[in-house]
Amino acid sequence: MSSPSDVARAYSYCEAVTRTQAANFFYGIRLLPRDRRRAMCAVYAFARRVDDIGDGTLAREEKLRRLDAEAAALAALASVTPGADLLMIALADADARFSLPAGALGELIEGVRMDVTGVSYERIEDLVLYCRRVAGAIGRVCLAIFGLSGRDAADAHEAARLADDLGVALQLTNILRDVREDAQNGRAYLPAEDLRRFGLMGDDALSLASRDRAPAVLAALTGAAAAANGRDDGDAQRLYDLVRFEAERAREWFDRGLQLVPLLDRRSAACVLAMAGIYRRLLDRIEADPEQAVQRRMSLPAHEKALVAARSMLGGRP
């Protein structure tokens, strides 16, 4: 068992990671009481580490080896010893305090493994599976930290489903925000059926793996940017219509997932409203200006994020 000083150092490390790297989530996390805030930071720091493995420049085989190592560390969480990795010390303490759902963090690893191996997404159902692994699972872990005091088993089951749905909404927004960056890095998340529906690719390209399809997606984005500059408005409009279509789909997931809020206590509800509110505002911007969304990574200014968090604490719509 780790000493109190080791645990304190471990949480300080995780809080520093979250504060500096969770540009959107930290606005909600900091609204929580200290013990829940620290546990959320431990979860975020772990998710950040796993994501960084998937997004890094290491060879595919090394990425998979490191993901296996993180899965092994999760399996040994109950027996973390003094002097161990600070992140795992904090995560083990959070697990002991809040009984994090078994296997959920492992689902995140499996989702990132899909990135590394270049899984393609032919249908929206395929993409939703990915979203549930990399974001819905984290939503269920967060729910364990929030707690549902006074709720019965039926409420708990419904809350887990809603937390999962909210995770899908957040991830779909991420995909729209990062569509150009992902394509440049060899990843294409938009479902093939949607690319076909909006006339952005021929059938011959749609059977390719994500990493092979990405250059074609990037070409479509580049072509749309050129079209926006006066060469072919039709090409641009098809891409912008696709972005709006995907944004509306994400909004439906938000509408379902935010039904979680009434099941939470005030501070936890404020945290969820702040995090979801920031992403919904980002989604509004993407939908309102798809031309900018496909040309650069959109974000909200810090003052607007702070305003959303403040309104969430007061219980208003962010």
Sequence and secondary structure as in RCSB ss.txt:
>XXXX:A:sequence
MSSPSDVARAYSYCEAVTRTQAANFFYGIRLLPRDRRRAMCAVYAFARRVDDIGDGTLAREEKLRRLDAEAAALA
ALASVTPGADLLMIALADADARFSLPAGALGELIEGVRMDVTGVSYERIEDLVLYCRRVAGAIGRVCLAIFGLSG
RDAADAHEAARLADDLGVALQLTNILRDVREDAQNGRAYLPAEDLRRFGLMGDDALSLASRDRAPAVLAALTGAA
AAANGRDDGDAQRLYDLVRFEAERAREWFDRGLQLVPLLDRRSAACVLAMAGIYRRLLDRIEADPEQAVQRRMSL
PAHEKALVAARSMLGGRP
>XXXX:A:secstr
   HHHHHHHHHHHHHHHHHH TTTHHHHTTS HHHHHHHHHHHHHHHHHHHHHHSSS HHHHHHHHHHHHHHHH
TGGG  TTS HHHHHHHHHHHHH   TTHHHHHHHHHHHHHHT   SSHHHHHHHHIIIIIHHHHHHHHHH  TT
  HHHHHHHHHHHHHHHHHHHHHHHHHTHHHHHHTT   S HHHHHHTTSS HHHHTS HHHHHHHHHHHHHHHH
HHHTTS HHHHHHHHHHHHHHHHHHHHHHHHHGGGGGGS HHHHHHHHHHHHHHHHHHHHHHH HHHHHHS    
 HHHHHHHHHHHHTT   
